[in-house]
Amino acid sequence: MRIPRPLTALAAASTAAILLSAPISPAQAADEPGSATVVPVQVTGDPAHRFNLIIMGDGYTKGEQSSFAADAELQLNVLWSIEPYKSYRNYFNVYRVDIVSGESGVGCDPDLAAGKKNTPLSMGFYANCNPTSLQRLITVNNTAANRYANMVAGSNTGNRQIVALANSGTYGGAGGAYATASGHNSMSALIAPHEIGHSLGGLQDEYPYYSRGVDGGPYTGTEPGSAHHTLLTEQQMKDQQRKWWRWLGEPGEAGGTIGRYEGGLYYSSGVWRPSQHSIMKTLGYYYDQVSREIMTQKISAKVGLIQDGTPTTSPVGADRVLWVEPLHPNDHALTTTWQVDGAKLPGQGTEVDLRTLDLSPGRHTVTATVVDPTSFVRDPAIRATGLTATRTWTVDTTVTTVPGATSPGFLSSTPTNRGVGRNEIVYVDSAHPDDAVPAVAWALDGKPLTETDDDLDLGALTLTPGAHTVTATAGGQTLTWTVDDKPTTGYELSEPIVRSGETYVYNGPFTMKLTGHDDEPGYVVRESRVDGDGWFNYFGWPTSADLPWTFSESGTTIDSLTYGTLARGAHTIEYRSIDASGNYGDAKSFRVTTLPAPPACTTTITGSKKGALSIRSGVTCLNDAEVSGVVTVGSGASLVVNGGTIKGGITAAGAGEVHLIKARIEGAAAISGTTGKLVIAGADIRGAMTMSGNATTEALVLTGTRVQGSLSCAANTPQPSDAGVPNDVTGAAQCTGLTGSKTANRAKAYEAVVPDHR
């Protein structure tokens, strides 16, 4: 949610000035309301050469600072699982500002009646209790936020991003000058990346409303200035080479295909966006490629790709080594090329030894060009500006170099206080003498490696499963990293009506809970996707992070948004985890088939029913009932059996609907002429079964059922289905596709208990 206009500063907050100098040791939060302590969470280099992410809390009392630390950790681990933050994690220094509040919570939470609260950052819902604003709009006193951010020495308004977390479990946030989010709502950690998209990337909201539940209406303006909204058709974008024409037709990072989808900028029609759903429209999905390219550009613009190098202020001698120190993305290396007088030098890295070039007497121009080759950027203008940097020296062969003193060892590195990913590029920045090219000795699990550069690409090594140790040694100093193993993911489903192995069948809503596990500390992000669509962050259920996700055919509407819609039919659900080190766990999957739900009961029978039962009208439900005679279903009537036993068999002719769920039929079953739906799942039919002439509205389903007799089918329309779970027929069978091995599938067909963890 973007703040629609700048907010004026509210009540001033007192601060206790605490200057920061590297290295820093984490300190306990001060005691007095308004006091604060800066806690370095991740420091990859000099704040002046990094993008400084500063997370501060409001409405957390002295006794709630541990809750704020936990909220901040979850926020960060989710952020690092989303591109481009994941790949550019090393561009960031992260600092937590623990601010003590005299009151717990923030203003107007959850409604205006709660009133304002006196907190250091004056955060509050409804734009700090403005009755004309939106409830979910959380604002912050920008002046106070800046004052606390200034406690991080070396950071300034040009090289930092402030994220202010409100001590609240109510959904909300904003993306004006700074990003705000509630601290521990189930979707809280996804609010901040969305709002940073506004604050840092200048991205616009892609949803088709401003107030939820109120249609935004048609857009009537001219071509939007937004890079990810347009009035142009796909062909016009291609012909004019405008907007996201370079990405059209690509499989979307947020699912679907990059194309043209109507709605955005708070309008429901007349304007188009690149993807069906991205994080700027629906929390839980990733940025699509269009937004990701913009965010990559904006992050890179906050840092210099060359963080240091040989001074360029005066001519240098031809008897020395020139060097540059590029930044280090997590998953790829920046490329460095060198030129002398415009001619490219082959095979150089981040240093060039001028003594090996045999330069002719006089002056020469040497240039180092550093380029980020990331596939996240396709616009050459973006790559040429924000993702390219150069250093140029004048080399004078008459200048004699007196080597300066350099301290041996490392100047900076991949942080050693966390696990590193198995595909990460671990780096060190070593000292740079004038008369030598430093070499780094790398080792994996104590065994020396042949690499001597400052970067070690772990993805290029053959790592066996499990954790590993990597060391780098230079100048008598050794750094050590733990290579984190891949995380694993477990799933729990509510009880199906029938299952076979990894295939589950339901005839109503069902729930899914994902659990992530890793051998290193830190929050494990879990994700799922349905039928190959975009990966979706598993944040529990929107009302509680502790509740499992609910799938249903119509979905569940909460605060005018619909969650968990799953169309009827067969679906593949994949699941995986991302650990705190950035490792993707292996994606696994299970199959779910959803069947039509039984109709509503007009008559319900439980317990024992002696004698025969004739159903002539309405919907009769037998719930764990025991009927001692034959059950007959007449024309237009419907029968729903949930468990229980029918001892005399079933005859249904011209029924509206028939649903036999986990029922035992001690006799023959003859079902013909059904006009509505026919579902037999997990049943035990102890006699012959005949299904003929059923012209149902959907394919009749016989799934996970044992037939202890013959099975015959004839003239059923549409073709019957077993919903992916085989049946077990002991007698002759004449129903193609509805039978399975009489032995191998028998146990699977009757599994009804879902394991707690797999």
ZAFI-52397 format. One record per residue: residue in one letter; x, y, z of N, C-alpha, C in turn. Coordinates in steps of 0.1 Angstrom, whole numbers, plus 5000, padded with zeros to 4 digits. Example, Ala and Ser with C-alpha at 12.3 -4.5 7.8 and 13.67 -1.06 7.14 Angstrom:
2
a513249435078512349555078513249675078;s512849785071513749895071512950005079;
//
This chain:
758
m500949885000500050005000500950125000;r500850214990501550334989500850444997;i501650525005501050645011500650745000;p499450794999499050874988499751014987;r500151064998500851194998501751205010;p502751285010503651295022502951335034;l503351275046502751305058503551405066;t502951495073503651595081504151525094;a505251575099505751515111504851535123;l504751435131503851435142504651465155;a504251415166504951445179506351405178;a507251485183508751455183509051345193;a510051265190510451155199511751185204;s511951165217513351185222514251065219;t515451095217516450985214517650995222;a518250885225519450885232520550855222;a521350945218522250935207523350825211;i523450725202524450625204525150615190;l526350655190527150655177527650515175;l527750475162528150345158529450355151;s530350265155531650255148531950105147;a532550065135532849925133534249895139;p534449775144533449675146532549705158;i531349645158530349675169529949545176;s529749555188529349435196527849455199;p526949365197525549385201525449415215;a524549505218524349555231522849535235;q522649535248521249525253520549655252;a519249655249518549775248518549855261;a518649995259518550075271517250075277;d517050125289515850105297514750205295;e515150325293514150435294513350445281;p512050475282511250505270511950605261;g511950575248512650665239514050635236;s514750555245516150525243516250415233;a517350395228517550295217518950245217;t519050125211520350065209520450015195;v521550035188521749975175522449845176;v521849745169522349605169522749575155;p523949555152524349515138523849365136;v523149345126522649215122523549145111;q523849225101524749185090525549305086;v526849285087527749395082528749335072;t528549375059529349325049530449415044;g530449545050531449635046531149775052;d531949875048531850005053530450055049;p529650115059528350165056528350265045;a529450335043529450435032529450365018;h529750235018529850165005528750055004;r527850055013526749955013525350025013;f524349945010523049985011522549945025;n522250035034522050005048520549995051;l520149875054518749845057518649855073;i517849945077517649975091516249945095;i516149845104514849795109514649855123;m513649925125513349975138511949945142;g511749935155510349895160509750005168;d508450005168507650105176506550035184;g506450085196505350025205505849895212;y507149865212507649755219508249805232;t507749765243508249805256509649735259;k510249775270511449715274511349565274;g510249515280510149365281509749295268;e509449375258509049325245510149325234;q511349365238512449385228512849245222;s512649135229512949005224511948975213;s510649015215509648995205509949075192;f510449195194510849275182512049215175;a513049155182514149095176513648975168;a512648895173512148785166511348825153;d510548935155509848985143510849035132;a511949095136512849145126513549035120;e513848925127514548805121513648745110;l512348725114511448665104511348755092;q511248885094511248985082512448965073;l513648955079514848945071514948815064;n514648705070514748575064513748555052;v512548615053511648615042512148705031;l512648825035513248915025514348855017;w515248775024516348715017515948595008;s514648555009514148445001513548494988;i513448634987512748694975513848764967;e513748734954514648804944514148944942;p515049054940516449034939517249054952;y516549054964517149074976518048944979;k517548834975518348704977519748714971;s519748754958521048754951521948864955;y521348974960522149094963522249114978;r522049014986522149025000523449085005;n524549054999525849115003525949255000;y525049314993525149464991524549535003;f523949465012523249525023524149515036;n524149615044524349615058523049615065;v522849545075521549545082521749575097;y520949675101521049715115519649715121;r519549665133518249665141518349775151;v517449865151517349965162516349935172;d516749895184515849855194515449975202;i514150025200513650145206512750105217;v512950155229512050125240510850215240;s509650165241508450245241507850235255;g507250345260506650345273505250275272;e504650265260503450195258503550075249;s502749975251502849865242501749885231;g502249855218501349875207501350005201;v500550025190500550155183499150205182;g499050325177497750395177496650335168;c495450345173494250305166494350155161;d494850075169494949935166493949855175;p492949785170492649765156491749865150;d491149955157490250055152490450185158;l489650285153489850425157489550445172;a488650355177488250365191489350345200;a490450275196491550255204492350375207;g492250475198492950605200494450595198;k495050715199496550725197497250675209;k498550645206499450605217500750685217;n501250705228502550785229503750695227;t504150675215505250585212506350665205;p507550625205508650705200508550745185;l507950655177507850675163506450725159;s505550735168504150775166503550695155;m503750565155503150485144501650465148;g500850445137499450415140498750375127;f497650295129496850265118495950385114;y495250365103494450485098495350605096;a496550585091497450705089497550775102;n497850705113497950755127496650825131;c495550745129494250775135493450885127;n493650885114492850975106491650905102;p490450955106489150875103488850865089;t489450955080489150945066490150855058;s491050795066492050705059491650565060;l492550475054492250335055492850275067;q492150175073492550115085493950045084;r494249985072495449915071496650005068;l496450135067497550225064498350265077;i499550215079500350245090501350345087;t501350455094502350565091503250575102;v504350645100505450665109505850815109;n506350865120506851005121508250995114;n508251055102509551045094510651115101;t510451225108511551295114512151205125;a511251145133511751055144512450935138;a511850875127512550765121513950805117;n514050915110515450965106516350985117;r515851035128516751065140517250935145;y516450835146516950705151517850635141;a517550655128518450595117519750655117;n519850785121521150855121522050795132;m521550715141522450645150523350555143;v523050505131523950415124524950505116;a526150515122527150595116527550555102;g527650645093527950615079526750605070;s525650585076524350585068523850725067;n523050745056522450875053521250845045;t520450955043519150935035519350875021;g520650895016520850845002521250705002;n521750645013522250505012521550405022;r520350445026519650355035518250345032;q517650235037516250205036515750175050;i514750255055514150235068512950145067;v512850045075511649965077511249975091;a510050035094509550045107508449945110;l508649865120507649765124506849805136;a505549795135504649825146504449705154;n504349725167504149605176502649575175;s502249495165500849465162500749335154;g499649265157499349155149498249175138;t497849305137496849345127497549375114;y496849335103497449355090497549505087;g498749545082498849685077500249715074;g500449825067501749875063501549995053;a502650055049502650165040503950175033;g504050245022505250255014505550395009;g505550495018505850625014507350645014;a507850755021509350775021510050655027;y509350595037509950475044508850365044;a509250245045508350125046507950105060;t506650075062506150035075505349905073;a505249825084504549705084504249665098;s503149595100502849535114503949425116;g504249415129505449325132505149185132;h503949135136503748995137502348955132;n501849015122500648955115501148835107;s500248745104500748625096501348665083;m500948775077501548815064502548925066;s502948955078503749075081505049075073;a505748965072507048965065506948985050;l505648975045505448995031505049135028;i504549205038504149345037505349435034;a506449405041507649495040508249485026;p508449365019508949375006508049444996;h506749434998505849504989506049654991;e506149695004506249845007507649895002;i508649815003509949854999509949874983;g509049794977508849814963508449954959;h507550004968507150144967508250244970;s508850224983509750324988511050324980;l511650214977512850204970512650204955;g511750124950511650094936510750194928;g509950264936508950354929507850274922;l507650144926506650064920505250104925;q504250074916502950114920502149984924;d501050004931500149894934499449844921;e499349714921498749654909497349604912;y496749624924495449574926494349674921;p493249614918492149694911491249774920;y491649814931490849894941491749974950;y491150064956491950144967491350094980;s490050094982489450034994488949894990;r489349804998488949664995487449644995;g487049564985485649544983484949654975;v485649754971485049864963485749864950;d484949834939485549824926486149954922;g487349944916488150074913487650144900;g486750074892486250144880487250154869;p486950214858487850214847488850324848;y490050304842491050404841490850484829;t490850614830490550704819491650794815;g492850774822493950864819494750834807;t495950904806496850874795497750764799;e498750734790499750624792500350654806;p500350554815500850574829502350594828;g502950674837504350684839504950554845;s504150474852504550354858505250264848;a506350204851507050114842506349974841;h505449944850504749824850503249834848;h502749944842501349964838501350024824;t500349994816500350044803498950044797;l498750124786497550114778497850044765;l499050014763499449954750499149814749;t498849764737498749624735500049554734;e500149424735501449354734502049384721;q501349394710501949424697502549564697;q501749654703502249794703503549804711;m503549734722504749734731505949684722;k505749574715506849524707507249614696;d506249674689506549764677507249884682;q506749944693507350064698508550044708;q508849914711509849884720509749964733;r508549944739508250024751507849924762;k507849984774507449914786508149774787;w507349664789508049534792508149444780;w508349514768508349434756509449324756;r510549344763511649244763511249124770;w510249134779509849014787508648944782;l507948994772506648934768506848794764;g505948704769505948564766506848484775;e507548544784508448464793507648404804;p507948274808507348224820507548314832;g506448354839506548454849507148404862;e508048484868508548444881507548444892;a506448514890505248504899504148414894;g504548334884503548244878503048294865;g502348204857501848244845502848284835;t502448374826503348424815503348574815;i504448634813504448774812503748824799;g502748904802501848944791501149074794;r499849074794499049194796497749154803;y497649194815496549154824495849284829;e494549284828493749404830493649434845;g493849564849493649604863494949654869;g494849754877496049804884495949954887;l496850004894496850154898495550184905;y494850084912493650104919492450104909;y492650074896491550064887491249924882;s490049884880489649754877489749724862;s489749824854489749814839490449934833;g490749914820491250024812492750044813;v493449964822494849974823495349834826;w496649804821497149664822498449654829;r498749534835499949504842500649384835;p501849354839502549244832502149104836;s501649084848501448944852500148924860;q499748804860498448774867498548814882;h499648774888499848804902501348824905;s501648924911503048944916502849004930;i504049024937503949074951503349214951;m503349294940502749424940501249414938;k500649294936499249274936498749174947;t499449064948499048964958500248924967;l500148954980501248914989501348764989;g502548714988502848574988503648534976;y503348604965504048574952505348664952;y506248624942507448704940507148824932;y508148914931508149014920508148944907;d507448994897507548944884508849004877;q509248964865510449004859510549154858;v509449214855509449364852509749434865;s509149404876509449474888510749434894;r511149304892512449254896513549334890;e513449364877514449434870514649574876;i513449644879513549774885514149764898;m513849674906514349664920515849634919;t516349554910517749524908518449654905;q517849734896518449864892518549954905;k517449964913517450054924518450014935;i518549884937519449834947520949864943;s521249834930522549864925522950014926;a521950094924522150234924522550294938;k522250214948522550254962523950224966;v524650154957526050114961526950144949;g528250154951529150164939529650024936;l529549984924529949844920531449824923;i532149934923533549924927533649994940;q533949924950533949974964535250034968;d536349994961537650044964538550014952;g539750074952540750044942541950124943;t542950104935544150184935543750324932;p544250424940543950564938544150604924;t543350694919543450744905543750894905;t544150944916544351094917545551144910;s546551064908547851104901548350994893;p549251024884549850914876550550804884;v550350684880551050574887552150514878;g553050444885554150384877553750254870;a554550224861554350094853554949984860;d555450004872556149904880555349854892;r554049854891553249814902551949734898;v551149704907549949624905548749724907;l547849724897546649804898545549704903;w544549754910543549664915542249744917;v541149664916539749714919539149614928;e538249654936537549574945536049584943;p535449494934534049494931533249444942;l531949474942531049414951530749274948;h530049204957529949054955528449014957;p527748994946526448934947526548794953;n525548744958525548604964525748494954;d525048504943524948394934525748404921;h526348514919527148534906528248634909;a529248634901530348734902530248844892;l530648964896530749074886531949044877;t531849084865532949064856533849194855;t535149174855536049284854536949274842;t536949374833537849374821538749494822;w539849474816540949584816541249624802;q541549754800542049804787543249894789;v544149884780545249974780545250044766;d545050174768545050264756543950214746;g542850164752541650124744541749974740;a542849904742542949764738542649674750;k541849584748541449494759542549394762;l542849384775543749284780543049144782;p543649044778543048914779543248854793;g542248784799542448694810542848764823;q542448884826542748944838541548934848;g541848944861540848944871540649084877;t540649094890540449224897541749294899;e542949234895544249294895544949284882;v545749374879546549364867547949414871;d548949324868550349354871550949424859;l551149554860551649634849553049594845;r553749534854555149494851555149384840;t554049314838554049204829553549254815;l553249384813552649434801553749484791;d554949514796556049564788555549694780;l555049784788554549914782555649994776;s555450054765556350144759556550274767;p557750334766557950454774556950564772;g556550634782555650744781554350714790;r553350784786552050774794551050684787;h550250614795549250524790547950534798;t546850504792545550504800545150364802;v544950324815544450194818543050214824;t542150124820540750134825540249994829;a539649994841539049874846537449894845;t536749804839535349814837534749694845;v533849724854533149624862531649624857;v531149504853529749494849529049384856;d527849404860527049304866526249224854;p526549104852525949024840524648964844;t524049004855522748934859521748924848;s521048814848519948794839518748864843;f518748924855517549004859517349124851;v518349174844518249294836518449264821;r517449314814517549304799517649434792;d517249544799517349674793518849714793;p519449734781520849774780521149904786;a520149994786520350124793520550114808;i519850024814519949994828521349934831;r521749834823523049774825524149874823;a524049964814525150054810525350164821;t524250184828524350294839524550234853;g523450184858523450134872524250004874;l524549924863525149804865526549794858;t527149914856528449924851529250034858;a530450004861531350104867532750094862;t533450204861534750214856535750284865;r537050244864538150324870539150344860;t539750464859540750494849541950554856;w543150504851544450554857545350604845;t546050694848547150734839548450674844;v549050594835550250524839551450594832;d552450634840553650704835554850614838;t555550574827556650484829557850544836;t557850674838558950744844558750754859;v557550714864557250714878557750584885;t558450604896558850484903558050474916;t557550344918556650324929557450274941;v557150344952557650294965556550224972;p556650094972555550014978555150064992;g553850084994553350125006553150005016;a553050035028552849925038551449875038;t551149755037549849695038549749585049;s548649585055548449485066548049355060;p548649245063548249115057546949075062;g546248985055544948935059543848995051;f542648995057541449025049540849155054;l540249235045539649355048538149335050;s537549255042536149225044535849085038;s534649035040534348895035532848875036;t532448755030531148705033531048685048;p529948735054529848715069530048575073;t530848555084531148425089530248385101;n529348475105528448445116527148375112;r527048335100525848265095526348155085;g525448055083525747955073525748025059;v526447965050526448005036525747905027;g525147955016524347865008525247774999;r524747664995525547564987525847614973;n525147714968525447774955525947914957;e526247954969526748084971528148104966;i528548224963529948254960530548324973;v531348254980531948304992533148394987;y533248504993534348594989535148655001;v536348694998537148765007537748884999;d537948995006538649105001539949115009;s541049085002542349085009543049215007;a544149225015544949345013545549355000;h545949464995546349484981547749554981;p548849474981550149544981550449594967;d551349694966551649754953552449664944;d553149574950554149494942553849344941;a552549304944552249164943550749144941;v550449034936549048994935548748894945;p547948924955547748834967547048704962;a547348604969546748474966546048424979;v544848364977544148304988544148154988;a544448094999544347945000543047905005;w542247834997540947785000541047635004;a540147595013540047455017538647415019;l538247295015536947245018537047125027;d536447135039536547025049538046985051;g538847085052540247065055541147025043;k540547005031541346965020541547085011;p542847115007543147224999542447224985;l541947334981541447354967542447424958;t542247414945543147474936542847624934;e541647674938541347814936542247904945;t542648014939543448114946542848254945;d541748274938541148404937540448444950;d539848564950539148614961537748554962;d537248494952535948434952536048274951;l535148214958535048064957533548034954;d533347984942531947944938531647804943;l530847804954530447674959529647594950;g528847654941528047584932528847504922;a530047544920530947474910531547354916;l531447344929532047224936531047114937;t531546994938530646874940530446854955;l529446914961529246904975528246784978;t528746694986527846584990526846635000;p525746565002524746605012525346625025;g524746715033525246745046525946875047;a526346915059527047045061528547025058;h529247135054530647135051531247265057;t532647255057533347375062534247425052;v534247555049535147615040536047715047;t537347715044538247815050538947895039;a539348015042540248095034541348145042;t542548135037543748175045544648275036;a545048375042545948475035546648555046;g547948585044548648675054548548625068;g548448495070548448445084547048445090;q546048495083544648505088543848395081;t542948335089542048235083540548265087;l539748255078538248275080537648145077;t536548115084535847985083534348005082;w533747935073532347935070531747795071;t530547785076529747655075528847665063;v529047565055528147545043526947475047;d525747545047524547485052524047375043;d523447275048522747175040521447225036;k520847155026519547195021518447175032;p517447265032516347235042515447125036;t514647075045513646975041512247035045;t511246985039509947035041508946915044;g508146925054507046835057505746895054;y504746805051503346855050502446765058;e501346835062500246765069498946805062;l498146715059496846745053495746695062;s494546755061493446705068493046575062;e492246495070491946355065491146355052;p491646285042490846275030489746175031;i488946165021487946055021488545935016;v489645945008490445825004491745874999;r492745795000494145824995494845704990;s495845724981496745624977498145684976;g499045644985500345704984500345854986;e500745924975500846064976499646134969;t498546054967497346104960496246114971;y495546224972494546244982493246284975;v492146244980490846274974489946344985;y489346454981488446524991487146564983;n486146574991484846614985484346744993;g485346814998485046945004486347015008;p486247125015487447195019488447105026;f489747135024490847055031491947155035;t492747115045493747205050495147145047;m496147235046497547195044498447275053;k499247205060500247275068501647235064;l502547325062503847305058504847335069;t505847245071506847265081508147255075;g509047355078510447355073511447325083;h512447255079513547205089514847225083;d515847275091517147295086518147265098;d519447245094520447215104521147335109;e520847455104521347575109520247665115;p520547755125519547835130518847925120;g517747985123517048085115515748035110;y514848125107513548095102513648035088;v512847925086512847855073511547895066;v511747955054510647995046510047875039;r508747865039508147755032507247805020;e507247725010506447774998505747654992;s504647684984503947584977503547644963;r503247564954502647614942501747504936;v500647554929499647464924499747454909;d499847334904499847314889500847404882;g502047414888503147484881502947634881;d502047694888501847834889503047894898;g502948024901504048084909504148024923;w505448024928505647984942505048084951;f504348034961503548114970504048094984;n504348204991504948195005503848135014;y504248035022503347975031503448055045;f502448135047502548215059501448165069;g501048045068499947995076498648045069;w497648075077496348125072496348275075;p495648355066495748505068495348555082;t494548475089494148525103495048475114;s495948385111496848335121497948255115;a499248285118500348205113500348065118;d499548035129499547905134498447815128;l497647875120496547795113497047745100;p496647625096497047565083496247635072;w496747625060496147685048494847605044;t493847675041492547605037492247625022;f492047515016491647515002490147475001;s489447544992488147514989487747564975;e486647514970486247544956485947694955;s485347754965484947894964485947984971;g486847924978487848004986487148064998;t487948135006487448195019487648345018;t486648425019486748575018487048625032;i488148705033488548765045488848915042;d488149005048488449145046488349175031;s487349125024487149145010488149085000;l489049005005489948924997489648784998;t489848704987489548564987490748484987;y490948394996492048304998491748164996;g492748084991492647944990491647884980;t491447954969490547904959491247784951;l490547674950491147564942489947504934;a490047514921488947464912488847314914;r487647264912487347124913488147044903;g488746934907489446844897490746804903;a491646754895492946694899494046804899;h494846814909495846914910497146854915;t498246914911499546884916500046994925;i500346974938500747074947502247044950;e503147134947504547124950504847204963;y505847164970506247234982507747224984;r508347324990509747334993509947435004;s511247445008511647545018512847615013;i513047735019514347815017514847845031;d516147805034516647825047517247965048;a517747995060518348125063519548155055;s520248045050521448065042521048085027;g519848075024519448095010519347965002;n519547845008519347725001517947694997;y517647654985516347594981516347444985;g515447404992515247254994514747194981;d514847064980514346994969512847004969;a512247044957510847044956510246904955;k509246884963508446754962507046794960;s506246684957504846714954503946604958;f502646634959501546544961500446574952;r499546484950498346504941497046514950;v496246604946494946624952493846624942;t492846544944491646554935490446594944;t489846694939488646744947487346704939;l486446644946485146594940484046684945;p482946674938481746764942481346724956;a480946824963480446804977479046754976;p478646674986477246624986476246744988;p475046724983474046824985473646835000;a472946945003472546965017471346875020;c471346825032470446725037469046785039;t468046725035466646755039466146665050;t466746545050466446445061467746375065;t467946365078469146305083468746195092;i469446075090469145955098470545915104;t470545895117471645845124471245715132;g472145645138471845535146471345415137;s470445335143469945215137468545245130;k468345185118467145195111466745055107;k465744995113465344865110464444855097;g464744755090463944725078464444805066;a463644805055464044875043463845025044;l464545095035464345245035464145285020;s462945355018462645395005462645555005;i463445604995463645744995463045794982;r461945874983461145924971461446064968;s461946144977462146284974463146344983;g463646464980464546534988465946464988;v466746514998468046455000468146385014;t468246255014468346185027469846155029;c470246185042471646165046471646055057;l472445955054472745855065474145875070;n474145925082475445965089475745855099;d476745775096477145665105475945585109;a474945565100473745495104473845345100;e473045265106472945125103471545085098;v471445055085470145025080470044875077;s469044805083469044655082468444605069;g467844685061467244645049467744705037;v467044685025467444745013467144895013;v468044975007467845115005467445144990;t466345194988465845224974465745374972;v466345424961466345564958465545584946;g464445664947463545684935463945794926;s463145814916463445914906463446054912;g464546124909464646264914465146274928;a465146174936465546184950467046164951;s467646194962469146184964469446124977;l470646054977471045974989472546014991;v472846045004474246075008474445985020;v475445895019475845805029477245835034;n477345875047478645905053478945805063;g479745705060480045595069478845505072;g478945425082477845335085477745215076;t476645145078476445015071474945005066;i474844955053473544925048473644775045;k472744695052472844555052472144485041;g471244565034470444505024470744545010;g471744615007472144664994471444794990;i471744844978471244964973470744954959;t469545014957469045024943468645174941;a469245234931468945374927468645384912;a467445424909467045444895466545584892;g467245654884466845794881467045894892;a467945854901468245944913468846084908;g468646184917469246304914470746294917;e471146264929472546244933472646124942;v473846054941474145944950475645964954;h475845974968477145984973477345874984;l478245784982478545674991479945694996;i480145755008481445785013481845695025;k482845615024483345535035482145445041;a481345405032480145325037480345175034;r479745085042479844945039478444895035;i478444835023477144795017477244635017;e476344575025476344435026475344375017;g475644385004474744344994475044404981;a474244384971474544434958474244584957;a474844654947474544794945474244814930;a473144864927472744884913472345034912;i473045104904472745254903472645284888;s471545334884471345364870470545494868;g470745564857469945674854470145804862;t471245804870471545924878471646044869;t471046154873471046274865471946384871;g472346374883473146484889474646434891;k475046404903476446364906476346224913;l477346144909477446014915478945994920;v479145974933480445964939480445854948;i481345754946481445644955482945634959;a483245664972484645684976484945614989;g485945524989486345455002485245365007;a484445314998483345225002483745085002;d483044995009483244855009481944785005;i481844744992480644694987480744534986;r480044464994480144324996479144254987;g479244274974478344214965478644274951;a477844234941478044284928477644424927;m478244504918477944644916477744664901;t476644734898476344774884476044924884;m476744994874476445134872476145144857;s474945184853474645194839473645314836;g473845364824473045474820473045594828;n474045624835474145744844474645854835;a473745954832474146074825474346184834;t475446184842475746274853476246404848;t476146514856476646644853478146654853;e478746554860480246544860480446394860;a481746354856482046214855481746144868;l481046034868480845954880482245904885;v482345904898483645874904483445744913;l484345644910484445524919485945524923;t486245554935487645574939487945504953;g489045434953489445374966488445284972;t487645214964486545134968486844984966;r486444904975486544754974485144704970;v485244624959483944564954484244414955;q483544344965483644204966482644124958;g482844144945481944084936482244134922;s481344114913481644164899481344314899;l481944384889481744524886481444544872;s480344604868479944624854479544764852;c479844824841479544964837479044964823;a478045044820477545054806476845184804;a477145254793476445374788476445484798;n477545494805477645614815478345734808;t477745844809478245964803478346074814;p479546144815480846114809481445984814;q482645964808483445844811483745844826;p483545724833483845724848485345754851;s485545794864486945824868487245764881;d488545724884488845674897489545784905;a489645904900490246024908491645994912;g492345904905493745884908494045774919;v492945724925493145624935492445494930;p493145384929492645264923491645194932;n490745114925489745034932490244894933;d489644814941489944674943488744594940;v488744514930487544434926487944284926;t487244214934487544064935486943984924;g485844034918485143954908485544004894;a484643964884484844014870484544164870;a485444224861485244374860485144414846;q484144504843483944554830483944704830;c484644764838484744914839486144954837;t486444994825487845034821488245164829;g489445154835489945274843489545274857;l488645194861488145194875488645084884;t489544994878490044884886491544894887;g492044824897493544824899493944684903;s495244664906495744534910494944494922;k494544364922493644314933494444304946;t495744304945496544294957497444414960;a498144464950499144574953498444694957;n497244724951496544844954495544844966;r495444724971494344704981494644784994;a495944784999496244855011496145005008;k496745044997496745194994495345244993;a494445174988493045224985492345254998;y492745195009492045215022492845295032;e493945345028494645435037493845565039;a493545595051492745715054493445805064;v494545765069495245855079496445915072;v496446055073497546125067498746125077;p499946095073501046105082501346245087;d501746255100502046385106503146455099;h504146375094505246445087505846355077;r506246415066506946335056508046425050;
//
